[in-house]
Amino acid sequence: MSALRQTDDVRASTARAYPAPAAPARAPRPRLKVVRAPGLARSRVPFVLTCIAILGGALLSALLLNTSMASIAFERYELSNDMGRLEQDRKDLVAELDQRSSPDRLAAAARELGMVEANGTGWLRLADGSVQGSPAPAGG
């Protein structure tokens, strides 16, 4: 028993030697507020409709762009064909002009119109008014 007494004495002496800590000051309780009921969960329909609208707009713009490019390519093809045809016509006309402007063809065309060849050629010198060469009247 004496051991028990000593432990009780030790406890009592330590209790007296160290004062008990003061109780912590309690924080004031927060005021309670009235809150609204939680709102209904938002519907995903507007988001889905917006996504579908964006996707539809993108597909429609791609379709319009593709159609526009195809029509431009067709127009370019048609213009290229027209240009090739016109280039061939120009070459044909240049060849015909070269053929008609040959000296033999010019002489034949002049005879058909009633023209005759000159017997001689002459030049008039403007500085002094003299005639050079041997001009002669055309024979008919």
QUIZIDA-V907539 format. One record per backbone hydrogen bond with DSSP energy under -1.0 kcal/mol. NH is the residue of the N-H (numbers start at 1). CO is the residue of the C=O. If there is no record, write none. Layout:
# QUIZIDA-V907539
nh:co
NH:CO
NH:CO
This chain:
# QUIZIDA-V907539
nh:co
5:1
6:2
7:3
8:4
9:5
10:6
11:7
12:8
13:9
14:10
15:11
16:12
17:13
18:14
48:44
49:45
50:46
51:47
52:48
53:49
54:50
55:51
56:52
57:53
58:54
59:55
60:56
61:57
62:58
63:59
64:60
65:61
66:62
67:63
68:64
69:65
70:66
71:67
72:68
73:69
74:70
75:71
76:72
77:73
78:74
79:75
80:76
81:77
82:78
83:79
84:80
85:81
86:82
87:83
88:84
89:85
90:86
91:87
92:88
93:89
94:90
95:91
96:92
97:93
98:94
99:95
100:96
101:97
102:99
106:102
107:103
108:104
109:105
110:106
111:107
112:108
113:109
114:111
115:110
123:132
125:130
129:125
132:123
134:121
